[in-house]
Amino acid sequence: MTTSNVQYGEYLQLDKILDAQFPESDKHGLPAHDEMLFIVIHQAYELWFKQLLYEVESVAGIMQAPVNDNSPQLQTVVHRLSRMTTILRLLVQQIDVMETMTPMDFLDFRDMLRPASGFQSWQFKVLEARLGLQYKQRFGQEYYISQLKQDKIDIIRHAESSPSILQLLNAWLERMPFFDEPDNWTHYHPVSGKGEGEHPIFWNDYRQLYISSLADAEQANGGRFDDIFFKGAEEGQLSPKASRAALFIMLYRGYPIMQLPFQLLNSLLEIDEQLSTWRYRHMSMVHRMIGSRIGTGGSTGRDYLKGALDKHYIFADIARLTSFLIERRKLPQLSPEMEKRLGFR
């Protein structure tokens, strides 16, 4: 094998990267010192968005195959989702650097940027779509792509029509085999005595244990149990079968076979939490910098960001499952067959 004479600067294309900052204030002959910081931070954001999309596509590719649970693939998925969480934490921390710029510093060049705006970050919109944010869930639907060029709109539409991580997660959870194999429950000792309809007796037991654990003020949640785990709540994206599988993973995550599935679910919740934290910090920074003024791209500024913060939760179906947990000591005792299935052999 011959060795190539790779140079650091050439490998990283530093000439292109370091010569990609052209402050508008310089073009107008009104130099604004902080515009360089503004450009570099947003370029760094877009590079990290590119990496996040790279990780998302790799995870989607593995899960769409579908993932082989008896191979290292699930560990790879969890590892890459965890990496995404770490990157998102970094994006939140970058706001600290941005906030070294004062409102007056920003005003030195802000009006020269119109109509450019972070609202035009097509990569971030693609990232949200690939994770599972649907168009109908978006805040400000009327103008969320209105300022983008057609080629970028086409990329976003393609992302929205492709199987998202949330949809692939639903399919993966639905094929969880434990409840479809009667042999796993041969020596299960039911609490309630019988099952209801087509649902395994375990879930009838769990339903009764859950409802009996509720305080008087929580009794309405008993009906929500049937909606989510048996009927299928209209607003949810996880099917009843997938929701039952995800809840089972949360309840019995102490068993070896459940560890990676639980980490996968937890990683998705971490991603949602970090995205929410980023939106909140972004909103707070915008309020600090421009108050109630509209954004350079014509959005409502802070009000738009607050609407997105309140509405753009991608993995809310997973988060709501914690409402249906019961104390570990009250969990139904699994059958010996199931315990063997969930442990090391």
Residue, then its C-alpha position, 0 to 999 in steps of 0.5 A: m500500500t502506497t502512502s499519500n502525502v496528505q496535508y492537514g489544510e488540504y484534507l480539511q479544505l481549510d482554504k475554502i472554510l477560512d475564506a468563507q466569511f464575508p461580513e455585510s458590514d464590510k461591503h457597506g463600508l461600515p465595519a461591525h466587529d461582532e459580525m464575524l462572530f455571528i457568521v462563524i457561529h452560524q457556519a459552525y451550527e450548519l456543519w453540526f446540522k450536517q453531522l446530525l443528518y449524517e447520523v440520522e441517515s445511518v440510523a434510519g438505514i439500519m432500522q429500515a433494513p430492519v435492524n437485526d436484534n441478534s447483531p451489533q446493529l442495535q448497539t450501533v443505533v444507540h451509540r449514534l443516537s447518543r452521539m447526536t445528544t452530545i452534539l446537541r448539548l454542544l449546540v446549546q453551549q454555543i449560545d453562550v458564545m453568541e451572548t457575548m455579543t450585546p444588543m447594540d453590537f448586533l444592531d451595528f449590522r442587523d439591518m444589513l442581513r435582511p431577509a437572511s434569517g436562521f429561519q431559512s436553515w433548511q438542514f434543521k428543518v430536514l433534521e426535524a422531519r427525519l426524526g419524525l416532526q410532521y408538517k401538521q405538527r409544525f407551528g407557523q405552517e404558513y411560512y415555514i418554507s416560504q423564504l426558501k428556494q425551490d431546490k431546498i423545498d424539494i429536499i425538505r419535502h423528500a425528507e417529510s415523505s421518507p420513513s422517519i426515525l419515529q416511524l421506523l421505531n414504531a415498526w421495530l417496537e411492533r415486531m417485539p415477539f414476546f407477546d405473540e409467542p404463547d410459550n412465553w406465558t405457559h406458567y404465568h400466574p395472572v393477578s386478575g384471572k383472565g384476559e380481555g378480548e385479543h389482548p394478552i392476559f399480562w396487559n389485563d393484569y397490568r391495566q388493573l394494577y395501574i388503575s388501582s395505583l391512581a389517586d382520585a385526581e388521576q382517575a381520568n388517566g385510567g381511560r387514557f390507558d385504554d386509548i393509548f394501549f388498546k384503541g390507539a389515541e388519534e393524536g399519537q404516532l405510536s400504535p397501541k402495539a408499539s406503545r405496549a412494547a415500549l412500556f414493557i421495555m421501560l417496566y422491565r429494563g433491568y433484564p439484560i435483553m431490555q438494556l439496549p432497547f431501553q437505552l434506545l428509547n432514552s436516547l430519543l427522549e434525550i434528543d427531544e430534551q436537548l432540542s427543546t433546550w436549544r429552542y428555549r435558549h434560542m428564544s431567550m437570546v432573541h428576546r434579549m437581543i431584539g425584544s419584541r421586534i420581528g426577525t430579519g426574515g420576517s417571522t414574529g421573532r420570539d413569538y414564533l420561537k415560543g410557538a415552536l418550543d411549545k409544539h415541536y416535541i417529536f418523541a412525545d409518545i415515548a415521554r407520555l409513557t412514564s405516566f403509566l408506570i407503577e412501582r417496581r415492587k408492584l409489577p406482575q411477576l413474569s413467567p419463568e419462560m419469559e424471565k429466561r427469554l429476557g436474560f443471558r443464556 
